[in-house]
Amino acid sequence: MHDKTRLTGLNLIQLFNNGTNPNSTCCMTGKPFIIPVFIPHQGCPHQCVFCNQKTITGSTATFPDAESLRKIVFDFLDFARAHRTNVQIAFYGGNFLGLKAERLCFLLNKATDLIHQGAADSIRFSTRPDTITDERLKMIAAYPIKIIELGAQSMDDSVLKKIKRGHSSRDTEKALKLLREHGYVAGLQLMVGLPDEDEASLLSTGRYIVNLHPDFVRIYPTVVLKESLLARWYLEGRYFPLSIKEAVERVKILYRLFQENDIPVIRMGLQASEDLDAGDRIVAGPYHPSFGELVYSALFFDKAKKMLENSKPLPDTITLKVNPRSLSKMRGHKNRNMIKLKAEFRAIAIDLVCDSSLSEDTVEMV
Ligand code: SF4
């Protein structure tokens, strides 16, 4: 039986479907509602240094049977349909295309049955780049799969080798091309703060990905999970995780690059869960339950700061306008952005007002 009890229903709904993307809206849009089904480490013959899927998904179970899959989907169905027209069953946490053919078809058949019953509209999954082959794609061609996410993590081959990833940047490039040829929406998952990664390596990964132009990316900061090889390296003083501040700065580099090149960033930061929040599953590293919000707040701060610097001399009172959905990002956690701006630009008062005509990633000064 699949065990999703550690991620409660409400948590799951919030974590997979919140508007972490400033361009997203929350209700009845084309943005899919994701019902996640975890298959921790299933189909994966590797052991990346940072990985402990049982820790990250909170699941000790291995493989969902038909009834548990049905229950997961129906548990969320009313909420999903009330909020989005487009509902997707998502297989995460393992190497989906690496499952044995029999198991792969079992899950796809059961998910397809649920779709035929009107419980969802399509399927998505994450998988390793080196499992994308013509043969496997032909095997799944008849199923209602719309989106495939590749765990790229980095496009720096020396970093990939260090983290024992078992595939190269070229594998990711080839896989993405193949997915495109087969008509899938294809996204990449990336990590920052991996061993041997520095800003230069991160930038070259970012530029490589810009050239590939995936349909979207997710960015995760590397945290040290209990019982991972990285945890041992950390305890032996061989790996030093980023602080939250450093991780925010690195993710900002990628976010800006992707935004400038029209590549949507659909998530930044790990999915929070009660277990991760409790802290006993993470040994060290930049975990924050609202990591994406921290990045957006930092981006808004940078924009506002630049605007004020370019507007000197400043009047006594300035007014900043943002979309109502971006108000908390502009304010920052505990109003920190406002406090920092006032400290840096002495003797000014800042009024923050909403303007729904503005795009959600814009701040204007009036
Ligand atoms: S490929 Fe994915 S599931 Fe396999 S070890 Fe690496 S992170 Fe874990």
Residues whose N, C-alpha, C, O or C-beta is under 5 A from the ligand:
A	BS01	SF4	H41 C44 H46 Q47 C48 C51 G93 G94 N95
